[in-house]
């Protein structure tokens, strides 16, 4: 004879099965939506709009850095900004060569901070790396 436990799965087992079905359906729907976003033909763009689109496509946020494991990323911001300045200094002001470093710094730092630091650099009172 079969025991009661073998006839019916536990509520947890049913919940687990339901979650797997839900997640697989959700993934399928999301991939369809995402694919629609990126596979449709882009309408004809002006040169200015095409340049803007290229900038947006290439925007990336700063990747995780093991030196800054906490949620507070202010030190990471400060470090990235100074790494960009170090790049400028080592390349004798080559903005194009340090473009990636600048993007990493400006993507993690609040704009109010970077604006303030830019003003301080112009006035030669910046506390970080000096040119």
N, CA, C and O atoms as a MOPAC input file, in Angstrom:
PM7 MOZYME 1SCF
protein

 N      0.83900 1    -1.17900 1     0.00000 1
 C      0.00000 1     0.00000 1     0.00000 1
 C      0.88800 1     1.24800 1     0.00000 1
 O      1.94400 1     1.27100 1     0.63300 1
 N      0.44700 1     2.27700 1    -0.71400 1
 C      1.18200 1     3.53700 1    -0.76600 1
 C      0.82200 1     4.40400 1     0.42500 1
 O     -0.34100 1     4.48000 1     0.82100 1
 N      1.78900 1     5.03300 1     0.97300 1
 C      1.51600 1     5.91500 1     2.10000 1
 C      0.99400 1     7.24700 1     1.58100 1
 O      1.14400 1     7.57100 1     0.40300 1
 N      0.39900 1     7.98800 1     2.44600 1
 C     -0.16100 1     9.30100 1     2.10600 1
 C      0.93100 1    10.22800 1     1.55500 1
 O      0.67600 1    10.99000 1     0.62300 1
 N      2.14200 1    10.17100 1     2.12000 1
 C      3.23900 1    11.04100 1     1.71000 1
 C      3.66200 1    10.80300 1     0.26000 1
 O      4.11700 1    11.73000 1    -0.40900 1
 N      3.51800 1     9.59300 1    -0.22100 1
 C      3.95100 1     9.30000 1    -1.58400 1
 C      2.90300 1     9.67800 1    -2.61700 1
 O      3.24000 1     9.88300 1    -3.78300 1
 N      1.65800 1     9.77400 1    -2.22500 1
 C      0.60300 1    10.13900 1    -3.16900 1
 C      0.62300 1    11.62400 1    -3.48500 1
 O      0.36500 1    12.02400 1    -4.62000 1
 N      0.92300 1    12.43000 1    -2.50200 1
 C      0.87100 1    13.88000 1    -2.68200 1
 C      2.23700 1    14.48600 1    -2.37700 1
 O      2.87500 1    14.14700 1    -1.38000 1
 N      2.66700 1    15.37700 1    -3.24500 1
 C      3.93600 1    16.07100 1    -2.99800 1
 C      3.71500 1    17.14200 1    -1.94500 1
 O      2.59000 1    17.59200 1    -1.72800 1
 N      4.78100 1    17.54000 1    -1.30300 1
 C      4.67100 1    18.57100 1    -0.28300 1
 C      4.31300 1    19.90900 1    -0.93900 1
 O      4.55800 1    20.09800 1    -2.13000 1
 N      3.73900 1    20.83100 1    -0.17000 1
 C      3.43700 1    22.16400 1    -0.72800 1
 C      4.69000 1    22.83800 1    -1.28800 1
 O      4.61600 1    23.57200 1    -2.27300 1
 N      5.83000 1    22.58800 1    -0.66200 1
 C      7.07400 1    23.17000 1    -1.15300 1
 C      7.39400 1    22.66500 1    -2.55900 1
 O      7.84000 1    23.43300 1    -3.41100 1
 N      7.16700 1    21.37700 1    -2.79900 1
 C      7.44700 1    20.80200 1    -4.11700 1
 C      6.57000 1    21.45900 1    -5.17400 1
 O      7.04400 1    21.77800 1    -6.26500 1
 N      5.27000 1    21.66600 1    -4.85000 1
 C      4.38000 1    22.33200 1    -5.80200 1
 C      4.83400 1    23.76900 1    -6.04700 1
 O      4.81500 1    24.24400 1    -7.18200 1
 N      5.23800 1    24.45200 1    -4.99300 1
 C      5.70800 1    25.83100 1    -5.12900 1
 C      6.95800 1    25.87500 1    -6.00200 1
 O      7.09800 1    26.74500 1    -6.86100 1
 N      7.85700 1    24.93100 1    -5.77200 1
 C      9.09800 1    24.85800 1    -6.54900 1
 C      8.78800 1    24.64200 1    -8.03900 1
 O      9.39400 1    25.28700 1    -8.89500 1
 N      7.86500 1    23.75400 1    -8.34500 1
 C      7.47400 1    23.49300 1    -9.74000 1
 C      6.85000 1    24.74200 1   -10.34200 1
 O      7.16600 1    25.11400 1   -11.47200 1
 N      5.96500 1    25.39000 1    -9.59100 1
 C      5.31400 1    26.61100 1   -10.07800 1
 C      6.35300 1    27.69000 1   -10.38300 1
 O      6.26300 1    28.37000 1   -11.40500 1
 N      7.34100 1    27.84600 1    -9.49600 1
 C      8.39000 1    28.85100 1    -9.71500 1
 C      9.17900 1    28.55600 1   -10.97600 1
 O      9.47000 1    29.47000 1   -11.74800 1
 N      9.52900 1    27.30400 1   -11.20100 1
 C     10.29200 1    26.94500 1   -12.39700 1
 C      9.49200 1    27.25600 1   -13.66200 1
 O     10.04200 1    27.76800 1   -14.63700 1
 N      8.19300 1    26.94500 1   -13.64700 1
 C      7.34500 1    27.23900 1   -14.81200 1
 C      7.24700 1    28.74300 1   -15.02100 1
 O      7.37700 1    29.22000 1   -16.14800 1
 N      7.01600 1    29.50400 1   -13.93600 1
 C      6.88500 1    30.95900 1   -14.03400 1
 C      8.15900 1    31.58900 1   -14.57900 1
 O      8.10200 1    32.42600 1   -15.48000 1
 N      9.31100 1    31.19200 1   -14.03600 1
 C     10.58600 1    31.76700 1   -14.46500 1
 C     10.85600 1    31.45700 1   -15.92800 1
 O     11.31400 1    32.32600 1   -16.67000 1
 N     10.57600 1    30.21700 1   -16.35500 1
 C     10.83800 1    29.89000 1   -17.75900 1
 C      9.91700 1    30.68600 1   -18.68000 1
 O     10.35100 1    31.12400 1   -19.74600 1
 N      8.65700 1    30.88100 1   -18.29300 1
 C      7.73800 1    31.69300 1   -19.10500 1
 C      8.19400 1    33.14600 1   -19.12200 1
 O      8.17000 1    33.79400 1   -20.16800 1
 N      8.60600 1    33.65500 1   -17.97600 1
 C      9.04900 1    35.05200 1   -17.88500 1
 C     10.27700 1    35.27800 1   -18.75900 1
 O     10.35500 1    36.27300 1   -19.48000 1
 N     11.23100 1    34.36200 1   -18.69600 1
 C     12.44600 1    34.49400 1   -19.52100 1
 C     12.09400 1    34.50900 1   -21.00000 1
 O     12.63200 1    35.30200 1   -21.77200 1
 N     11.17700 1    33.61500 1   -21.38700 1
 C     10.78600 1    33.54300 1   -22.79700 1
 C     10.14900 1    34.85100 1   -23.24600 1
 O     10.46900 1    35.36500 1   -24.31800 1
 N      9.23700 1    35.39800 1   -22.42000 1
 C      8.58400 1    36.66400 1   -22.77600 1
 C      9.59100 1    37.80000 1   -22.83700 1
 O      9.55500 1    38.60700 1   -23.76500 1
 N     10.49800 1    37.87600 1   -21.85000 1
 C     11.47200 1    38.96600 1   -21.81400 1
 C     12.42900 1    38.87900 1   -22.98900 1
 O     12.76000 1    39.90500 1   -23.58500 1
 N     12.88200 1    37.68200 1   -23.33700 1
 C     13.81400 1    37.57900 1   -24.45800 1
 C     13.12700 1    37.98000 1   -25.74700 1
 O     13.75600 1    38.55900 1   -26.63200 1
 N     11.83000 1    37.67500 1   -25.86500 1
 C     11.09100 1    38.08900 1   -27.04600 1
 C     11.01600 1    39.60000 1   -27.10800 1
 O     11.23400 1    40.19000 1   -28.16600 1
 N     10.70700 1    40.24200 1   -25.97100 1
 C     10.62600 1    41.70100 1   -25.94200 1
 C     11.97300 1    42.33500 1   -26.24300 1
 O     12.05600 1    43.27500 1   -27.03300 1
 N     13.02200 1    41.82900 1   -25.62000 1
 C     14.34600 1    42.39000 1   -25.84000 1
 C     14.76500 1    42.19300 1   -27.29000 1
 O     15.32300 1    43.10100 1   -27.90700 1
 N     14.49800 1    41.01600 1   -27.83300 1
 C     14.84900 1    40.77200 1   -29.22500 1
 C     14.10700 1    41.72500 1   -30.15500 1
 O     14.66100 1    42.17700 1   -31.15700 1
 N     12.85000 1    42.02900 1   -29.82200 1
 C     12.09100 1    42.97000 1   -30.64800 1
 C     12.72500 1    44.35700 1   -30.61200 1
 O     12.76700 1    45.06100 1   -31.62000 1
 N     13.21300 1    44.73400 1   -29.44400 1
 C     13.81200 1    46.05900 1   -29.29800 1
 C     15.04400 1    46.18900 1   -30.17600 1
 O     15.22800 1    47.21100 1   -30.83600 1
 N     15.88700 1    45.17100 1   -30.19100 1
 C     17.17900 1    45.29000 1   -30.84400 1
 C     17.23500 1    44.71000 1   -32.25500 1
 O     18.24900 1    44.87500 1   -32.93200 1
 N     16.18200 1    44.03700 1   -32.72100 1
 C     16.25100 1    43.46500 1   -34.05300 1
 C     15.46100 1    44.26100 1   -35.08200 1
 O     15.67700 1    44.09800 1   -36.28300 1
 N     14.56300 1    45.10500 1   -34.63900 1
 C     13.81100 1    45.89700 1   -35.60700 1
 C     14.74000 1    46.88100 1   -36.30000 1
 O     15.69300 1    47.38300 1   -35.70500 1
 N     14.44900 1    47.14600 1   -37.55800 1
 C     15.25800 1    48.09200 1   -38.30800 1
 C     15.11100 1    49.48800 1   -37.72000 1
 O     14.01000 1    49.93500 1   -37.40000 1
 N     16.22600 1    50.15300 1   -37.59000 1
 C     16.21800 1    51.52500 1   -37.09600 1
 C     15.87100 1    52.43400 1   -38.26300 1
 O     16.43600 1    52.29200 1   -39.34700 1
 N     14.94700 1    53.36700 1   -38.05400 1
 C     14.59900 1    54.26000 1   -39.15400 1
 C     15.80200 1    55.10300 1   -39.57900 1
 O     16.76700 1    55.23900 1   -38.82700 1
 N     15.73900 1    55.66000 1   -40.77300 1
 C     16.82100 1    56.49200 1   -41.28900 1
 C     17.06600 1    57.65800 1   -40.33700 1
 O     16.13900 1    58.38600 1   -39.98200 1
 N     18.32800 1    57.83100 1   -39.92300 1
 C     18.67300 1    58.87200 1   -38.95700 1
 C     19.54800 1    59.92800 1   -39.61300 1
 O     20.28300 1    59.66100 1   -40.56400 1
 N     19.44300 1    61.12900 1   -39.07700 1
 C     20.35000 1    62.17900 1   -39.52500 1
 C     21.74600 1    61.85800 1   -38.98700 1
 O     21.88700 1    61.02300 1   -38.09300 1
 N     22.75100 1    62.50100 1   -39.51200 1
 C     24.12700 1    62.25200 1   -39.06000 1
 C     24.27100 1    62.55900 1   -37.57400 1
 O     24.94800 1    61.83700 1   -36.84200 1
 N     23.62600 1    63.63900 1   -37.13900 1
 C     23.70500 1    64.02700 1   -35.72200 1
 C     23.05500 1    62.97700 1   -34.83600 1
 O     23.60800 1    62.59800 1   -33.80300 1
 N     21.84800 1    62.49600 1   -35.24900 1
 C     21.15600 1    61.47800 1   -34.46400 1
 C     21.91500 1    60.15400 1   -34.47200 1
 O     21.93000 1    59.44600 1   -33.46500 1
 N     22.54600 1    59.81000 1   -35.59700 1
 C     23.33100 1    58.57200 1   -35.67400 1
 C     24.52700 1    58.64900 1   -34.72700 1
 O     24.87600 1    57.66100 1   -34.08100 1
 N     25.14900 1    59.81300 1   -34.64700 1
 C     26.27600 1    59.98700 1   -33.72800 1
 C     25.80900 1    59.84600 1   -32.27800 1
 O     26.48400 1    59.22000 1   -31.46000 1
 N     24.65800 1    60.42900 1   -31.96800 1
 C     24.10600 1    60.30600 1   -30.61000 1
 C     23.78100 1    58.85400 1   -30.28500 1
 O     24.03300 1    58.38900 1   -29.17300 1
 N     23.21600 1    58.13500 1   -31.26400 1
 C     22.87800 1    56.72700 1   -31.05400 1
 C     24.13200 1    55.90500 1   -30.77400 1
 O     24.11000 1    55.02100 1   -29.91900 1
 N     25.21500 1    56.18300 1   -31.47800 1
 C     26.47300 1    55.47200 1   -31.25000 1
 C     26.99100 1    55.71700 1   -29.83000 1
 O     27.50300 1    54.80600 1   -29.17900 1
 N     26.85300 1    56.95100 1   -29.36500 1
 C     27.28400 1    57.27700 1   -28.00000 1
 C     26.46600 1    56.47300 1   -26.99200 1
 O     27.01600 1    55.89300 1   -26.05600 1
 N     25.14800 1    56.44400 1   -27.19000 1
 C     24.26100 1    55.72000 1   -26.26600 1
 C     24.56200 1    54.22700 1   -26.29300 1
 O     24.57600 1    53.58400 1   -25.24400 1
 N     24.80200 1    53.66500 1   -27.47700 1
 C     25.10600 1    52.23700 1   -27.58300 1
 C     26.37100 1    51.87400 1   -26.83000 1
 O     26.47500 1    50.77600 1   -26.28300 1
 N     27.33600 1    52.78800 1   -26.79600 1
 C     28.62700 1    52.49000 1   -26.19000 1
 C     28.73500 1    52.88800 1   -24.72600 1
 O     29.79200 1    52.70900 1   -24.12200 1
 N     27.67900 1    53.41700 1   -24.14700 1
 C     27.72800 1    53.81100 1   -22.74100 1
 C     27.71400 1    52.55800 1   -21.86100 1
 O     26.84500 1    51.69400 1   -21.98300 1
 N     28.67200 1    52.49600 1   -21.00200 1
 C     28.76400 1    51.39500 1   -20.04400 1
 C     29.03300 1    51.98900 1   -18.67500 1
 O     29.70500 1    53.01200 1   -18.54700 1
 N     28.50300 1    51.33800 1   -17.65800 1
 C     28.79600 1    51.80400 1   -16.32000 1
 C     30.10900 1    51.18000 1   -15.86300 1
 O     30.60300 1    50.22500 1   -16.46300 1
 N     30.64700 1    51.72200 1   -14.82000 1
 C     31.90300 1    51.23000 1   -14.28300 1
 C     31.71600 1    49.80700 1   -13.77800 1
 O     30.77500 1    49.54200 1   -13.03000 1
 N     32.59100 1    48.88900 1   -14.17100 1
 C     32.45900 1    47.51700 1   -13.66900 1
 C     32.81000 1    47.44000 1   -12.18800 1
 O     33.44300 1    48.34100 1   -11.63900 1
 N     32.39500 1    46.36000 1   -11.55600 1
 C     32.67400 1    46.15100 1   -10.14400 1
 C     34.18400 1    46.10700 1    -9.93200 1
 O     34.92300 1    45.54200 1   -10.73800 1
 N     34.61800 1    46.70200 1    -8.85400 1
 C     36.04200 1    46.72500 1    -8.51200 1
 C     36.19300 1    46.11200 1    -7.12600 1
 O     35.59900 1    46.59400 1    -6.16100 1
 N     36.98400 1    45.05200 1    -7.02900 1
 C     37.14600 1    44.32500 1    -5.75800 1
 C     37.75300 1    45.19000 1    -4.66300 1
 O     37.63200 1    44.86800 1    -3.48100 1
 N     38.40700 1    46.28800 1    -5.04300 1
 C     38.99000 1    47.17200 1    -4.02200 1
 C     37.91700 1    47.93400 1    -3.25200 1
 O     38.18300 1    48.47200 1    -2.17700 1
 N     36.70100 1    47.98100 1    -3.80500 1
 C     35.60300 1    48.74000 1    -3.18000 1
 C     34.38700 1    47.83200 1    -3.03100 1
 O     33.42900 1    47.94500 1    -3.79600 1
 N     34.42400 1    46.91600 1    -2.03200 1
 C     33.35600 1    45.91900 1    -1.91800 1
 C     32.05700 1    46.42400 1    -1.29400 1
 O     31.02900 1    45.75500 1    -1.39900 1
 N     32.08300 1    47.57800 1    -0.65300 1
 C     30.87700 1    48.02500 1     0.04300 1
 C     29.89200 1    48.68400 1    -0.91800 1
 O     30.21800 1    48.98600 1    -2.06600 1
 N     28.69400 1    48.89500 1    -0.42100 1
 C     27.65300 1    49.52500 1    -1.23200 1
 C     27.99700 1    50.98700 1    -1.50700 1
 O     27.67200 1    51.51000 1    -2.57300 1
 N     28.64500 1    51.64100 1    -0.56100 1
 C     29.03600 1    53.02800 1    -0.72800 1
 C     30.19400 1    53.08600 1    -1.72700 1
 O     31.28300 1    52.58400 1    -1.45000 1
 N     29.95800 1    53.68900 1    -2.86600 1
 C     30.94600 1    53.70700 1    -3.94100 1
 C     31.63900 1    55.06000 1    -4.09100 1
 O     32.22400 1    55.33600 1    -5.13800 1
 N     31.58200 1    55.90700 1    -3.06200 1
 C     32.20400 1    57.22300 1    -3.16900 1
 C     33.72300 1    57.11900 1    -3.33000 1
 O     34.30900 1    57.89100 1    -4.09000 1
 N     34.36500 1    56.19100 1    -2.63900 1
 C     35.81500 1    56.01000 1    -2.81000 1
 C     36.14100 1    55.49800 1    -4.21200 1
 O     37.15500 1    55.87200 1    -4.80100 1
 N     35.27000 1    54.64200 1    -4.73600 1
 C     35.45300 1    54.13200 1    -6.09200 1
 C     35.37300 1    55.29500 1    -7.08900 1
 O     36.16500 1    55.36700 1    -8.02900 1
 N     34.43300 1    56.18300 1    -6.88200 1
 C     34.26600 1    57.36300 1    -7.73300 1
 C     35.52900 1    58.22100 1    -7.68900 1
 O     36.07900 1    58.58700 1    -8.72800 1
 N     35.97600 1    58.53400 1    -6.49100 1
 C     37.16600 1    59.38200 1    -6.30900 1
 C     38.37900 1    58.75300 1    -6.99100 1
 O     39.15800 1    59.43800 1    -7.65400 1
 N     38.52800 1    57.44300 1    -6.81900 1
 C     39.65800 1    56.73600 1    -7.40900 1
 C     39.58600 1    56.74300 1    -8.93800 1
 O     40.59300 1    56.98800 1    -9.60200 1
 N     38.40700 1    56.47800 1    -9.49900 1
 C     38.25200 1    56.48600 1   -10.96500 1
 C     38.55500 1    57.86800 1   -11.53700 1
 O     39.20300 1    57.99000 1   -12.57700 1
 N     38.08700 1    58.89500 1   -10.85900 1
 C     38.31700 1    60.26000 1   -11.34300 1
 C     39.82000 1    60.56000 1   -11.35900 1
 O     40.33200 1    61.12300 1   -12.32600 1
 N     40.50900 1    60.19000 1   -10.30900 1
 C     41.95200 1    60.43400 1   -10.23300 1
 C     42.73700 1    59.53200 1   -11.17800 1
 O     43.79600 1    59.92900 1   -11.66200 1
 N     42.24200 1    58.33000 1   -11.45200 1
 C     42.87600 1    57.47300 1   -12.45100 1
 C     42.77100 1    58.11700 1   -13.83900 1
 O     43.70700 1    58.04100 1   -14.63600 1
 N     41.63400 1    58.74500 1   -14.11800 1
 C     41.47300 1    59.45600 1   -15.39200 1
 C     42.47300 1    60.61900 1   -15.47400 1
 O     43.09600 1    60.83100 1   -16.51500 1
 N     42.62300 1    61.36300 1   -14.38200 1
 C     43.57900 1    62.47000 1   -14.37100 1
 C     45.01200 1    61.95200 1   -14.52500 1
 O     45.83300 1    62.58400 1   -15.19000 1
 N     45.30600 1    60.82600 1   -13.92200 1
 C     46.62800 1    60.22100 1   -14.06600 1
 C     46.88200 1    59.82400 1   -15.52600 1
 O     47.98900 1    59.99000 1   -16.03800 1
 N     45.85900 1    59.30700 1   -16.17900 1
 C     45.96100 1    58.95600 1   -17.59800 1
 C     46.25100 1    60.21200 1   -18.42100 1
 O     47.12700 1    60.20300 1   -19.28600 1
 N     45.51000 1    61.29800 1   -18.14700 1
 C     45.74400 1    62.55800 1   -18.86700 1
 C     47.17500 1    63.04400 1   -18.66800 1
 O     47.83300 1    63.50000 1   -19.60300 1
 N     47.63500 1    62.93400 1   -17.42900 1
 C     48.98600 1    63.39600 1   -17.10900 1
 C     50.04300 1    62.54600 1   -17.82100 1
 O     51.01800 1    63.08000 1   -18.34900 1
 N     49.84700 1    61.23500 1   -17.83300 1
 C     50.83700 1    60.34300 1   -18.43500 1
 C     50.82800 1    60.40200 1   -19.96400 1
 O     51.82700 1    60.07200 1   -20.60300 1
 N     49.69700 1    60.82200 1   -20.55500 1
 C     49.62800 1    60.93000 1   -22.02000 1
 C     49.76400 1    62.37900 1   -22.47700 1
 O     49.51100 1    62.69800 1   -23.63900 1
 N     50.16200 1    63.24500 1   -21.56500 1
 C     50.35600 1    64.67200 1   -21.85500 1
 C     49.08400 1    65.33500 1   -22.40500 1
 O     49.12600 1    66.10400 1   -23.36500 1
 N     47.95100 1    65.00800 1   -21.76000 1
 C     46.68000 1    65.65700 1   -22.08800 1
 C     45.93400 1    65.07500 1   -23.26700 1
 O     45.05600 1    65.74100 1   -23.81700 1
 N     46.24700 1    63.85600 1   -23.67700 1
 C     45.57600 1    63.22000 1   -24.80900 1
 C     44.16400 1    62.78300 1   -24.40600 1
 O     43.96600 1    61.69000 1   -23.87500 1
 N     43.19200 1    63.65800 1   -24.66700 1
 C     41.79300 1    63.38300 1   -24.29000 1
 C     41.26900 1    62.11100 1   -24.96600 1
 O     40.56200 1    61.32000 1   -24.34200 1
 N     41.61400 1    61.92200 1   -26.22700 1
 C     41.11200 1    60.76600 1   -26.97500 1
 C     41.65000 1    59.45800 1   -26.39600 1
 O     40.93100 1    58.46100 1   -26.32800 1
 N     42.90100 1    59.46600 1   -25.98700 1
 C     43.51000 1    58.26700 1   -25.42000 1
 C     42.94600 1    57.89200 1   -24.06100 1
 O     43.00400 1    56.73000 1   -23.65900 1
 N     42.40300 1    58.87100 1   -23.35400 1
 C     41.86900 1    58.63100 1   -22.00600 1
 C     40.34300 1    58.68300 1   -21.97900 1
 O     39.73800 1    58.77700 1   -20.91100 1
 N     39.73100 1    58.62400 1   -23.14600 1
 C     38.27200 1    58.73400 1   -23.24500 1
 C     37.56300 1    57.66200 1   -22.43200 1
 O     36.56700 1    57.94100 1   -21.76500 1
 N     38.07700 1    56.42500 1   -22.48800 1
 C     37.45200 1    55.32600 1   -21.76000 1
 C     37.54900 1    55.53600 1   -20.25300 1
 O     36.58900 1    55.28000 1   -19.52600 1
 N     38.70100 1    55.99900 1   -19.78400 1
 C     38.88500 1    56.25600 1   -18.34700 1
 C     37.92300 1    57.36000 1   -17.87700 1
 O     37.35200 1    57.28000 1   -16.78900 1
 N     37.75700 1    58.38000 1   -18.71100 1
 C     36.84800 1    59.47400 1   -18.35100 1
 C     35.42500 1    58.95400 1   -18.25300 1
 O     34.69000 1    59.30300 1   -17.32900 1
 N     35.04000 1    58.11600 1   -19.21100 1
 C     33.67700 1    57.57500 1   -19.19900 1
 C     33.44100 1    56.74200 1   -17.94000 1
 O     32.36800 1    56.82200 1   -17.34200 1
 N     34.42800 1    55.94400 1   -17.53300 1
 C     34.27800 1    55.14100 1   -16.31900 1
 C     34.12600 1    56.03900 1   -15.09300 1
 O     33.29700 1    55.77600 1   -14.22200 1
 N     34.92700 1    57.09300 1   -15.03200 1
 C     34.85800 1    58.01000 1   -13.88600 1
 C     33.51500 1    58.73200 1   -13.85000 1
 O     32.86500 1    58.79900 1   -12.80700 1
 N     33.11000 1    59.26500 1   -14.98900 1
 C     31.89100 1    60.06500 1   -15.01300 1
 C     30.63000 1    59.21600 1   -14.91100 1
 O     29.56200 1    59.74000 1   -14.59300 1
 N     30.73400 1    57.91200 1   -15.17400 1
 C     29.54400 1    57.06100 1   -15.06000 1
 C     29.27900 1    56.64600 1   -13.61700 1
 O     28.14100 1    56.32700 1   -13.27500 1
 N     30.29300 1    56.64300 1   -12.77000 1
 C     30.06600 1    56.23000 1   -11.38300 1
 C     29.91800 1    57.43200 1   -10.44300 1
 O     29.32900 1    57.31000 1    -9.36900 1
 N     30.44600 1    58.57900 1   -10.84100 1
 C     30.40600 1    59.76400 1    -9.97400 1
 C     29.15500 1    60.59800 1   -10.24100 1
 O     28.73700 1    60.74300 1   -11.39000 1
 N     28.56300 1    61.14300 1    -9.19000 1
 C     27.45500 1    62.08900 1    -9.39100 1
 C     27.95500 1    63.32400 1   -10.13800 1
 O     29.05700 1    63.80800 1    -9.88300 1
 N     27.15200 1    63.81800 1   -11.04500 1
 C     27.58600 1    64.95800 1   -11.86900 1
 C     27.88500 1    66.19100 1   -11.02100 1
 O     28.73200 1    67.00200 1   -11.39600 1
 N     27.21100 1    66.34700 1    -9.89600 1
 C     27.48100 1    67.51600 1    -9.04700 1
 C     28.92100 1    67.46000 1    -8.52700 1
 O     29.56200 1    68.50000 1    -8.37500 1
 N     29.43600 1    66.25200 1    -8.25200 1
 C     30.81000 1    66.11100 1    -7.79200 1
 C     31.78500 1    66.41700 1    -8.91900 1
 O     32.72900 1    67.18600 1    -8.74100 1
 N     31.55100 1    65.80800 1   -10.08900 1
 C     32.49700 1    66.01000 1   -11.20000 1
 C     32.49900 1    67.46600 1   -11.64700 1
 O     33.55100 1    67.99900 1   -12.00100 1
 N     31.34000 1    68.11500 1   -11.63700 1
 C     31.29500 1    69.54100 1   -11.98900 1
 C     32.13300 1    70.36100 1   -11.00900 1
 O     32.88700 1    71.24800 1   -11.40900 1
 N     31.98800 1    70.04700 1    -9.71600 1
 C     32.74400 1    70.74800 1    -8.68100 1
 C     34.24500 1    70.50900 1    -8.86300 1
 O     35.04200 1    71.44300 1    -8.77300 1
 N     34.62700 1    69.25200 1    -9.12100 1
 C     36.03700 1    68.93800 1    -9.29500 1
 C     36.61300 1    69.59300 1   -10.54000 1
 O     37.76900 1    70.01400 1   -10.54100 1
 N     35.81500 1    69.68400 1   -11.60400 1
 C     36.28100 1    70.35400 1   -12.82400 1
 C     36.54300 1    71.83900 1   -12.54700 1
 O     37.54200 1    72.39700 1   -13.00100 1
 N     35.63700 1    72.46600 1   -11.80000 1
 C     35.83300 1    73.87800 1   -11.43100 1
 C     37.08500 1    74.04100 1   -10.57000 1
 O     37.87200 1    74.96400 1   -10.77600 1
 N     37.26200 1    73.14100 1    -9.61000 1
 C     38.43600 1    73.20800 1    -8.74400 1
 C     39.72900 1    73.00000 1    -9.54100 1
 O     40.73700 1    73.64400 1    -9.24800 1
 N     39.71700 1    72.12500 1   -10.52600 1
 C     40.90300 1    71.92000 1   -11.36700 1
 C     41.23800 1    73.19100 1   -12.14100 1
 O     42.40600 1    73.55800 1   -12.27000 1
 N     40.20300 1    73.86300 1   -12.65700 1
 C     40.42700 1    75.11300 1   -13.39500 1
 C     41.03200 1    76.18600 1   -12.49500 1
 O     41.86000 1    76.98300 1   -12.93400 1
 N     40.60600 1    76.19800 1   -11.21500 1
 C     41.09400 1    77.19200 1   -10.25800 1
 C     42.36800 1    76.72900 1    -9.54600 1
 O     42.89500 1    77.44300 1    -8.69300 1
 N     42.86700 1    75.52900 1    -9.89400 1
 C     44.07500 1    74.94900 1    -9.31000 1
 C     43.96900 1    74.75500 1    -7.79500 1
 O     44.94600 1    74.94400 1    -7.07000 1
 N     42.78200 1    74.37900 1    -7.32400 1
 C     42.59000 1    74.10600 1    -5.89400 1
 C     42.06300 1    72.68500 1    -5.66500 1
 O     41.61100 1    72.36200 1    -4.56700 1
 N     42.12200 1    71.83800 1    -6.69900 1
 C     41.61500 1    70.46600 1    -6.60900 1
 C     42.48700 1    69.67000 1    -5.64800 1
 O     43.71400 1    69.72800 1    -5.72300 1
 N     41.85100 1    68.92500 1    -4.74300 1
 C     42.56900 1    68.16100 1    -3.71100 1
 C     43.18500 1    66.87900 1    -4.24300 1
 O     44.05200 1    66.29400 1    -3.59300 1
 N     42.75300 1    66.43600 1    -5.40700 1
 C     43.25800 1    65.18100 1    -5.96100 1
 C     44.52000 1    65.39300 1    -6.76700 1
 O     45.30700 1    66.29900 1    -6.49400 1
 N     44.70100 1    64.55200 1    -7.75600 1
 C     45.89200 1    64.57400 1    -8.59900 1
 C     46.00700 1    65.89500 1    -9.35100 1
 O     45.06100 1    66.33900 1   -10.00100 1
 N     47.16800 1    66.50600 1    -9.25400 1
 C     47.40200 1    67.79100 1    -9.92500 1
 C     48.02100 1    67.55500 1   -11.30300 1
 O     48.76700 1    66.59800 1   -11.51200 1
 N     47.69900 1    68.43400 1   -12.21900 1
 C     48.25000 1    68.31300 1   -13.58300 1
 C     49.66100 1    68.85200 1   -13.65200 1
 O     50.27900 1    68.83100 1   -14.71700 1

